[in-house]
Amino acid sequence: MLFLKLFRESFLFAYDALRQNKLRTMLSLLGVTIGIFTIIAVFSAVDTLRNNLQKSVDKLGNNSIYIEKWPWIGGSDFPWWKYLQRPVSKLRDFDELQRRSQTAAAISYEISIDNRTIKYKSNTVDGAQIDASSKDHDKTWNFDFESGRYFTDMESKTGAPVVNIGYDIAQNLFPAGDAVGKEIKVMGRYVTVVGVFAKQGKDMLNISTDKEVLLPLNFAHNLIDIQNEKYRPSIIVRGKKGIPVDDVESELQGLMRSIRSLRPGQEDNFSLNRTTMLTNALDDLFSIVNKGGFIIGLFSMLVGGFGIANIMFVSVKERTNIIGIQKSLGAKNYFILLQFLIESIALCLLGGLVGLIMVYFSTFGVKAIFDVQVVLDINNVIKGLGFSLGIGIISGIIPAYFASRLDPVEAIRTN
C-alpha cells in the first residue's frame, strides 16, 4: 500500500509538471508522435496490402494449381526465350488430366478473349472482359452470385448460348431491372443471361468479376480457336479435400510429362503455378518495407527520445530545490526516481497515443480518396504503445537516476 501511495504521488507530481509546461510538453511529444505515426502507418499499410493480396488469392483459389505456358514468378535472369518455345495448354492435356488424375476434385479449361463491346438493345458496355470456361469453373474459382445461377452440365456440354455477367456489366446494361433471362449480344451472337456475379470491387491483383462476361467453353469453341495462344489457355486444377497441394502438384507434374511424352531428364515444357508463389514473393517485399518503415520511425523516435531526455534534465535542474526538500523530509531515492521516470513515460505514451490517433483518422482519408479499407490491427496498436513505453523508460531513466542521487543539503542550497 505504501508503494502504491508513493506511485500515486509520483504520478501527480509528473502530471503537475507536464501541465505547467504545456509548450515544452507539446514540443517533447512531437518526435515520438512522428515516430509512432511512421512505424504504425507502415505496419498498417503492409497489413492492408497483405489483406488485399489474400483476398485476390482467395478468388483464385488458394489450393488451386494453374497449368500454363509461362511461370508467374521471374527474376532478373528470367529465361523468356526458353518459355517462348513451350506449347500452350491444349484440350488434349485437359481431357487426359480429367481421365487420369486421382487427386483432383475439379479441373477446368479456361481462355480469355480480351476486351469486347457488349450490347443490349440501345445500351452498350465497352471494355468488357470476355472469358470462356469448361463446366468446373465454379469449383476451381471462388465467386458468388447476385442473382441467377451458373451453367448447368448440359449447357456446358452442348455449348448453349448462355452467359454469366459481372455486376458492373449488369448495372450498365440493365439499370432499371433484373438482367437474368434477358438476351445480350456478345461476339456477334445473342446469348441469354442466366446469372449475375456479386460485386467484388478492385483488389491488389486487379482480379474481379465485375466487368467479366463468362461463356461456356463449347459455345466459344464454335466461334474461335480456343487453343490459340493469343487467348491464353490455362488448365486449373483444384485438389481433393485432405490431400496436400504438394501431392496434387507432384501428380500433375508426372501426368503432364507422360501426356506430353517427355523423356527422363528432359526439362518440363509447362509451368505449374500456385497462388502461394505470389504470396511468398510479395511477403519478401512486405518484409523489406516493414523493416524500412521501422528503421525510419525508430530514428524519429530516438530523436524524440533525446529531446525528452534533454527536457527531463532541464526539469531536474528546475526542481532541484524541491528534490532537496523532499529528501530532507524522508523521501526515498526510488520515490524521486519514480517522479521523473513516470513523467518521461507519460510524455512518450501521450506522444504514442497522438500518433495512433493520427493513423486512425488517416484510415478514413485513405478510404475516402482511394476506396481502400486500411487494416489497423490491435497488434500494431500494442506495438506502438510498447515502443512508446520503451522510449519513455530509456529517455527518463538517467535523468531520474541523477535526481534520485542528489544530496539533499546541496540540492536545497541550489538556486
C-alpha positions as CSV (number, residue, x, y, z in Angstrom):
1,M,0.0,0.0,0.0
2,L,2.8,2.4,0.8
3,F,4.4,1.7,-2.6
4,L,1.0,2.4,-4.4
5,K,0.6,5.6,-2.4
6,L,4.1,6.7,-3.4
7,F,3.4,5.7,-7.0
8,R,0.2,7.8,-7.0
9,E,2.1,10.8,-5.6
10,S,4.8,10.4,-8.2
11,F,2.2,10.4,-10.9
12,L,0.6,13.5,-9.6
13,F,4.0,15.3,-9.4
14,A,4.6,14.2,-13.0
15,Y,1.2,15.4,-14.1
16,D,1.6,18.8,-12.5
17,A,5.0,19.2,-14.2
18,L,3.5,18.4,-17.6
19,R,0.5,20.7,-17.0
20,Q,2.6,23.7,-16.0
21,N,4.9,23.4,-19.1
22,K,2.4,22.9,-21.9
23,L,4.6,24.2,-24.7
24,R,7.6,22.2,-23.6
25,T,5.4,19.1,-23.3
26,M,4.0,19.5,-26.8
27,L,7.4,20.0,-28.4
28,S,8.7,17.0,-26.5
29,L,5.8,14.9,-27.8
30,L,6.5,15.8,-31.5
31,G,9.4,13.5,-32.2
32,V,7.7,10.5,-30.5
33,T,4.4,11.2,-32.2
34,I,6.0,11.3,-35.7
35,G,8.0,8.1,-35.0
36,I,4.9,6.2,-33.8
37,F,2.9,7.5,-36.7
38,T,5.5,6.4,-39.2
39,I,6.0,2.9,-37.7
40,I,2.3,2.1,-37.3
41,A,1.4,3.7,-40.7
42,V,3.9,1.5,-42.4
43,F,2.8,-1.6,-40.5
44,S,-0.8,-0.9,-41.3
45,A,0.0,-0.2,-45.0
46,V,1.7,-3.6,-45.2
47,D,-1.1,-5.4,-43.4
48,T,-3.6,-3.7,-45.8
49,L,-1.6,-4.8,-48.9
50,R,-1.3,-8.3,-47.5
51,N,-5.0,-8.4,-46.7
52,N,-5.9,-7.3,-50.3
53,L,-3.4,-9.8,-51.7
54,Q,-5.1,-12.6,-49.7
55,K,-8.5,-11.6,-51.0
56,S,-7.1,-11.9,-54.5
57,V,-5.6,-15.3,-53.7
58,D,-8.9,-16.5,-52.3
59,K,-10.6,-15.6,-55.6
60,L,-8.0,-17.6,-57.5
61,G,-8.4,-20.5,-55.1
62,N,-5.6,-20.8,-52.5
63,N,-5.4,-24.6,-53.2
64,S,-5.6,-24.4,-57.0
65,I,-2.8,-25.1,-59.4
66,Y,-2.6,-23.4,-62.8
67,I,-1.0,-25.4,-65.7
68,E,0.2,-22.8,-68.2
69,K,3.0,-22.0,-70.6
70,W,4.6,-19.2,-68.6
71,P,5.6,-19.2,-64.9
72,W,4.1,-16.4,-62.7
73,I,7.4,-15.5,-61.0
74,G,10.6,-14.5,-62.7
75,G,13.8,-12.7,-61.7
76,S,16.4,-10.6,-63.4
77,D,17.7,-13.7,-65.2
78,F,14.3,-14.8,-66.5
79,P,14.9,-17.1,-69.5
80,W,11.9,-15.9,-71.5
81,W,13.3,-17.3,-74.8
82,K,13.1,-20.8,-73.3
83,Y,9.5,-20.4,-72.2
84,L,8.6,-18.8,-75.5
85,Q,9.1,-22.1,-77.3
86,R,6.8,-24.1,-75.0
87,P,3.4,-25.2,-76.2
88,V,0.2,-23.7,-74.6
89,S,-2.2,-25.9,-72.6
90,K,-4.2,-28.0,-75.0
91,L,-7.6,-29.6,-74.9
92,R,-5.8,-33.0,-75.1
93,D,-3.9,-32.1,-71.9
94,F,-7.2,-31.2,-70.3
95,D,-9.0,-34.4,-71.4
96,E,-6.2,-36.7,-70.3
97,L,-5.9,-35.0,-66.9
98,Q,-9.6,-35.4,-66.3
99,R,-9.3,-39.1,-67.2
100,R,-6.1,-39.9,-65.3
101,S,-5.9,-37.7,-62.2
102,Q,-6.7,-39.3,-58.8
103,T,-6.1,-36.2,-56.6
104,A,-8.1,-33.6,-58.5
105,A,-11.6,-32.6,-57.2
106,A,-12.2,-30.3,-60.2
107,I,-10.4,-29.4,-63.5
108,S,-11.3,-26.6,-65.8
109,Y,-10.0,-25.3,-69.1
110,E,-10.2,-21.6,-69.5
111,I,-9.4,-18.9,-72.0
112,S,-9.5,-15.1,-72.1
113,I,-10.8,-13.4,-75.2
114,D,-9.7,-9.8,-74.4
115,N,-12.0,-6.8,-74.1
116,R,-15.1,-6.5,-76.3
117,T,-18.2,-4.4,-76.6
118,I,-21.4,-5.9,-75.1
119,K,-24.9,-4.7,-76.3
120,Y,-28.4,-4.9,-75.0
121,K,-30.9,-3.0,-77.3
122,S,-29.6,0.6,-77.2
123,N,-27.3,0.1,-74.2
124,T,-23.6,-0.8,-74.7
125,V,-20.7,-1.5,-72.5
126,D,-17.1,-1.1,-73.8
127,G,-14.1,-2.9,-72.4
128,A,-15.9,-6.0,-71.1
129,Q,-13.6,-8.9,-70.3
130,I,-14.8,-11.9,-72.3
131,D,-13.8,-15.3,-70.8
132,A,-14.9,-18.9,-71.6
133,S,-14.5,-21.9,-69.4
134,S,-15.5,-25.6,-69.0
135,K,-18.1,-26.7,-66.5
136,D,-15.8,-27.0,-63.4
137,H,-15.0,-23.2,-63.4
138,D,-17.3,-22.7,-60.4
139,K,-15.3,-25.3,-58.5
140,T,-11.8,-24.1,-59.3
141,W,-12.6,-20.4,-58.7
142,N,-14.4,-18.7,-55.7
143,F,-17.2,-16.3,-56.5
144,D,-20.8,-15.6,-55.5
145,F,-24.0,-14.6,-57.5
146,E,-26.0,-11.5,-57.0
147,S,-28.8,-13.3,-58.9
148,G,-29.3,-16.3,-61.1
149,R,-27.0,-19.3,-61.4
150,Y,-24.0,-20.9,-63.0
151,F,-24.2,-23.0,-66.2
152,T,-25.7,-26.5,-65.9
153,D,-23.7,-29.5,-67.1
154,M,-25.9,-29.9,-70.1
155,E,-25.4,-26.2,-71.1
156,S,-21.7,-26.6,-70.8
157,K,-21.5,-29.8,-72.8
158,T,-23.8,-28.6,-75.6
159,G,-22.3,-25.1,-75.8
160,A,-25.7,-23.5,-75.1
161,P,-26.0,-19.7,-75.8
162,V,-26.0,-18.7,-72.1
163,V,-23.8,-16.3,-70.2
164,N,-22.8,-15.1,-66.7
165,I,-22.1,-11.4,-66.4
166,G,-20.4,-9.2,-63.9
167,Y,-22.1,-6.8,-61.5
168,D,-20.9,-3.6,-63.3
169,I,-21.9,-5.1,-66.7
170,A,-25.4,-5.8,-65.4
171,Q,-25.8,-2.3,-63.9
172,N,-24.8,-0.6,-67.1
173,L,-26.9,-2.8,-69.5
174,F,-29.9,-3.1,-67.2
175,P,-30.1,0.0,-65.0
176,A,-33.8,-0.5,-64.4
177,G,-34.3,-4.2,-63.9
178,D,-33.1,-7.7,-63.4
179,A,-30.6,-9.0,-66.1
180,V,-31.5,-12.7,-65.7
181,G,-33.4,-14.0,-68.7
182,K,-32.5,-11.1,-71.0
183,E,-30.7,-11.6,-74.3
184,I,-27.5,-9.7,-74.9
185,K,-25.1,-9.6,-77.9
186,V,-21.6,-11.0,-77.3
187,M,-19.1,-11.5,-80.2
188,G,-21.9,-11.0,-82.7
189,R,-24.2,-13.7,-81.1
190,Y,-27.2,-13.4,-78.9
191,V,-26.9,-15.2,-75.6
192,T,-29.2,-15.4,-72.6
193,V,-28.1,-14.1,-69.2
194,V,-28.5,-16.9,-66.6
195,G,-26.5,-15.4,-63.7
196,V,-25.1,-12.1,-62.4
197,F,-21.9,-12.2,-60.3
198,A,-22.0,-10.5,-56.9
199,K,-20.0,-7.2,-56.7
200,Q,-16.3,-7.8,-55.8
201,G,-14.6,-4.5,-56.3
202,K,-11.0,-3.9,-57.0
203,D,-8.1,-5.7,-55.4
204,M,-4.4,-5.8,-55.4
205,L,-4.0,-8.2,-58.4
206,N,-6.9,-6.5,-60.3
207,I,-8.9,-9.7,-60.2
208,S,-12.6,-9.1,-60.3
209,T,-15.8,-10.5,-61.9
210,D,-17.4,-7.0,-62.0
211,K,-16.6,-6.5,-65.7
212,E,-16.5,-10.1,-66.7
213,V,-18.6,-11.9,-69.3
214,L,-18.3,-15.7,-68.9
215,L,-19.3,-18.0,-71.7
216,P,-19.4,-21.9,-71.8
217,L,-16.2,-23.1,-73.4
218,N,-18.0,-25.2,-76.0
219,F,-20.0,-22.1,-77.1
220,A,-16.8,-20.2,-77.7
221,H,-15.4,-23.3,-79.5
222,N,-17.9,-22.7,-82.2
223,L,-16.7,-19.1,-82.7
224,I,-12.9,-19.1,-82.3
225,D,-9.9,-21.4,-82.0
226,I,-9.9,-21.8,-78.2
227,Q,-6.4,-23.4,-78.3
228,N,-4.9,-20.4,-79.9
229,E,-2.1,-18.9,-77.8
230,K,-3.5,-15.3,-78.0
231,Y,-6.4,-16.4,-75.8
232,R,-4.0,-17.5,-73.0
233,P,-5.4,-21.0,-72.5
234,S,-5.0,-22.4,-69.0
235,I,-5.9,-25.6,-67.1
236,I,-6.8,-25.1,-63.5
237,V,-6.8,-28.0,-61.0
238,R,-8.2,-28.0,-57.5
239,G,-7.2,-30.9,-55.3
240,K,-9.5,-33.0,-53.2
241,K,-10.0,-32.1,-49.6
242,G,-7.5,-33.6,-47.3
243,I,-4.9,-34.0,-50.0
244,P,-1.9,-31.7,-49.6
245,V,-1.3,-29.3,-52.5
246,D,2.2,-30.6,-52.9
247,D,0.9,-34.1,-53.6
248,V,-1.5,-32.7,-56.2
249,E,1.3,-30.8,-57.8
250,S,3.6,-33.8,-57.8
251,E,0.9,-35.9,-59.5
252,L,0.2,-33.3,-62.1
253,Q,3.8,-32.9,-63.0
254,G,4.1,-36.7,-63.6
255,L,0.9,-36.8,-65.6
256,M,1.8,-33.8,-67.8
257,R,5.2,-35.3,-68.5
258,S,3.5,-38.5,-69.5
259,I,0.9,-36.8,-71.6
260,R,3.5,-34.7,-73.5
261,S,5.9,-37.7,-73.8
262,L,8.8,-36.1,-72.1
263,R,11.8,-38.4,-71.6
264,P,13.5,-38.8,-68.2
265,G,15.9,-35.9,-67.6
266,Q,14.1,-33.7,-70.2
267,E,13.0,-30.4,-68.8
268,D,9.3,-29.7,-68.2
269,N,7.7,-27.7,-71.1
270,F,4.9,-26.4,-68.8
271,S,4.6,-24.4,-65.6
272,L,2.7,-25.4,-62.5
273,N,1.7,-22.1,-60.9
274,R,0.3,-21.8,-57.4
275,T,-1.1,-18.8,-55.6
276,T,1.5,-19.3,-52.8
277,M,4.1,-18.3,-55.3
278,L,2.6,-14.8,-55.4
279,T,2.2,-14.5,-51.6
280,N,5.7,-15.8,-50.9
281,A,7.3,-13.3,-53.4
282,L,5.3,-10.4,-52.0
283,D,5.9,-11.4,-48.4
284,D,9.6,-10.8,-49.0
285,L,8.8,-7.3,-50.3
286,F,6.5,-6.7,-47.4
287,S,9.3,-7.7,-45.0
288,I,11.6,-5.2,-46.6
289,V,9.0,-2.4,-46.4
290,N,8.3,-3.3,-42.8
291,K,12.0,-3.1,-41.8
292,G,12.5,0.2,-43.7
293,G,9.5,1.8,-42.1
294,F,10.6,0.5,-38.7
295,I,14.1,1.9,-39.1
296,I,12.8,5.3,-40.3
297,G,10.3,5.5,-37.4
298,L,12.9,4.3,-34.9
299,F,15.3,7.1,-35.9
300,S,12.4,9.6,-35.5
301,M,11.6,8.1,-32.1
302,L,15.2,8.2,-31.0
303,V,15.4,11.9,-31.9
304,G,12.2,12.4,-29.9
305,G,13.7,10.4,-27.1
306,F,16.8,12.6,-27.0
307,G,14.5,15.6,-26.8
308,I,12.6,14.1,-23.9
309,A,15.8,13.2,-22.1
310,N,17.0,16.8,-22.5
311,I,13.7,18.1,-21.2
312,M,14.0,15.8,-18.2
313,F,17.4,17.0,-17.4
314,V,16.1,20.6,-17.5
315,S,13.2,19.5,-15.3
316,V,15.6,18.0,-12.8
317,K,17.6,21.2,-12.8
318,E,14.4,23.4,-12.2
319,R,13.2,21.2,-9.4
320,T,16.4,20.6,-7.6
321,N,15.3,22.6,-4.5
322,I,12.1,20.7,-4.3
323,I,14.0,17.4,-4.6
324,G,16.2,18.5,-1.7
325,I,13.2,19.4,0.5
326,Q,11.5,16.1,-0.3
327,K,14.6,14.1,0.5
328,S,15.2,16.1,3.8
329,L,11.7,15.2,4.8
330,G,12.4,11.5,4.3
331,A,11.6,10.8,0.6
332,K,13.3,7.7,-0.6
333,N,15.5,7.6,-3.7
334,Y,13.1,5.4,-5.6
335,F,10.3,7.9,-4.9
336,I,12.3,10.7,-6.5
337,L,13.3,8.4,-9.4
338,L,9.7,7.4,-10.0
339,Q,8.6,11.1,-10.2
340,F,10.8,11.7,-13.2
341,L,10.6,8.3,-14.8
342,I,6.7,8.5,-14.8
343,E,6.9,11.9,-16.3
344,S,9.1,10.6,-19.1
345,I,6.9,7.6,-19.7
346,A,3.8,9.7,-19.6
347,L,5.2,12.0,-22.2
348,C,6.1,9.2,-24.6
349,L,2.8,7.3,-24.1
350,L,0.9,10.5,-24.8
351,G,3.0,11.0,-27.9
352,G,2.3,7.5,-28.9
353,L,-1.4,7.9,-28.4
354,V,-1.4,11.0,-30.5
355,G,0.5,9.1,-33.3
356,L,-2.0,6.3,-33.1
357,I,-5.0,8.7,-33.3
358,M,-3.4,10.3,-36.4
359,V,-3.1,6.9,-38.0
360,Y,-6.7,6.0,-37.1
361,F,-8.1,9.2,-38.7
362,S,-5.8,8.8,-41.7
363,T,-7.5,5.4,-42.4
364,F,-10.8,7.3,-43.1
365,G,-9.0,9.7,-45.5
366,V,-7.4,6.8,-47.4
367,K,-10.8,5.1,-47.5
368,A,-12.5,8.2,-48.9
369,I,-9.8,9.0,-51.5
370,F,-8.7,5.6,-52.7
371,D,-11.6,3.4,-51.6
372,V,-9.3,1.1,-49.8
373,Q,-10.1,-0.3,-46.3
374,V,-6.9,0.2,-44.2
375,V,-6.2,-2.5,-41.6
376,L,-5.3,-1.1,-38.2
377,D,-4.6,-4.3,-36.3
378,I,-4.7,-4.4,-32.5
379,N,-1.2,-5.9,-32.5
380,N,0.1,-2.8,-34.2
381,V,-1.6,-0.6,-31.6
382,I,0.1,-2.7,-28.8
383,K,3.4,-2.4,-30.7
384,G,3.1,1.3,-30.9
385,L,2.3,1.7,-27.2
386,G,5.2,-0.7,-26.4
387,F,7.7,1.3,-28.4
388,S,6.5,4.5,-26.6
389,L,6.9,2.8,-23.2
390,G,10.4,1.6,-24.1
391,I,11.5,5.1,-25.3
392,G,10.0,6.6,-22.2
393,I,12.0,4.3,-19.9
394,I,15.2,4.8,-21.9
395,S,14.8,8.6,-22.1
396,G,13.9,9.1,-18.4
397,I,16.0,6.6,-16.5
398,I,19.3,8.5,-16.5
399,P,17.8,11.9,-15.5
400,A,15.6,10.2,-12.9
401,Y,18.6,8.3,-11.5
402,F,20.7,11.6,-11.2
403,A,17.7,13.2,-9.5
404,S,17.4,10.4,-7.0
405,R,21.1,10.5,-6.1
406,L,21.2,14.3,-5.3
407,D,22.5,15.2,-1.9
408,P,19.6,16.9,0.0
409,V,21.7,19.6,1.6
410,E,23.4,20.6,-1.7
411,A,20.0,20.4,-3.5
412,I,18.4,22.8,-1.1
413,R,21.2,25.3,-1.5
414,T,20.9,25.3,-5.3
415,N,19.2,28.4,-6.7
